[in-house]
């Protein structure tokens, strides 16, 4: 067993840094990052326009919509972090534009420091150092190793293109953090994390393939294409080379979507952090979750598509841990109930038992005109998602788009990126796609399997994993025991704020799925999730499902025993009522008609959940608890 001590959060400094400013992020991190304590660094993405005064701007699909939405989500998350952990003494705004700053609204009590150049850092930050630090120089191309070395030697990082390239060596630590060297500050965030947990670091090249392309390569391999396996093997071995991983007791990969364990095997506890799915949020969520009171609840979802399932075994295990279980099974396991419970039910654990994998759709070719009158052609795969609504049995329709080509070039290729199309072009493209003008469209292929899609089979329709909220404002762990669930299906959960997600890299044998899941939960309340999955995965040894699981999470994260089933029930009821009241207050705001309909559907579902599962006795207990706090 390895040391899984949880690092504390540095409460003196919170850094909000422009995504492109890698050098600034590294130098500032060298000031304050120390072992045992995580320095909170938030990655602020590009924003094309300031926050408008119109409160309903999120309904306006213009050229600024996507960047504004990302900025709104980041601002809300930073405020939520401060609400959970308290006010930070100092907030550093690093390299931010006026447009980015317009979205930030900090609570009172923090000292705001603006930094825009490396020359400003010393003047602004030296007074915060208790003792003078030395200097460590590196080339800008060595920034990540340079930061790691600067922190280890208690130095401030500086850049000098005349120094030698760093010859990095390990320091005999039990953990290793492997980091893909991407073109934004995510690598700096990863170094800060490795520092906080006292792990060694190893930097590898970024991957040129998209996560979807890697998923397709895995599918081809599992269909019998040995060349595809060789491609995967080359991707992994070209990065890890002759690295001896056996000297470490756990490894965490910071990756854009390469499942290294498919090739190297699960011979020790492994975990993953997605570099493109808000690693800044993910790390902090995991630290917070280890230090806050849990709901004491779990959800098991199963449309009962298998003759044998792990549902009853898991129900017994959770009960023994005083965790109250909500089972959504059989005919009740609809896509609506899956979606609503994932988003609004208060839970710590969500376990999914079903079929899953690629879904069918169509390939469309469409012409659109940009603002300059130039004609463009986009080819995309299109999936139509359906789910019953909450009110009047209306059907909710979701359209899912996977762009494939733009003007004849692969959408994710370097050739397409080299065209340097303006940001506005893509907004125009998506707007044209969703307007769907029939005279500009041509169907190239109907009812085809979309290879990098992912869905969960429900009692009625397929759920496509599109979510906007999670666990009634909780920080949950997700075990998606369906097929092909490691990649596309994980994206929304990782982006929205889960603290851990287990998925499968290909089609899993049902008996293996049952034995691995049951074994996992038997261990995971006593040891870290990462270690428990390592042990449970041995049940898949020697089968086609060997090395199938990927754990997006951190090595120290654990599942918690609850205090009592009665308290867990009370927590669920209280938080359902709280959620209902929050959305009622939201409904009273100046909203668009579409927003009001969405919120009414949420309130309806929460009210129905309370009515069907709780009674007057639950209300009386909650009311007495409230009176006790008032007294």
Secondary structure, 3 states (H helix, E strand, C coil): CCCCCCCEEEEEEEEEEECCCHHHHHHHHHHHCECCEEEEEEEECCCCCCCCCCCCHHHCCCCCHHHHHHHHHHHHHHHHHHHHHCCCCEEEEECCCHHHHCCCCCCCCCEEEEECCHHHHHHHHHHHCCCCCEEEEECHHHHHHHHHHHHHCCEEEEECCCCCCCCCCCCCCCEEEEEEECCCCHHHHHHHHHHHHCCEEEEEECCCCCHHHHHHHHHHHHCCCHHHHHHHHHHHHHHHCCCCHHHCCEEEEEECCCCCHHHHCCCCEEEEEECCCCHHHHHHHHHHHCCCCCCCEEEEEECCCCCCCCHHHHHHHHHHCCCEEEEEEHHHCCHHHHHHHHHHCCCCEEEEECCEEEEEEEEEEEEEECCCCCEEEEEEEEEEEEEECCCCCCEEEEEEEEEEEECCEECCCHHHHCCCCCHHHHHHHHHHHHHCCHHHEEEEEEEEEEEEEEEEECCCCEECCCCCCCCCCCCCEEEECCCCCCCHHHHHHHHHCCCEEEEECCCCCHHHHHHHHHHHHHHHCCCCHHHHHHHHHHHHCCCCCCCCEEEECCCCCCCCCCCCHHHHHHHHHHHHHHHHHHHHHHHCCCCCHHHHHHHHHHHHHHHHHHHHHCCHHHHHHHHHHHHHHHC
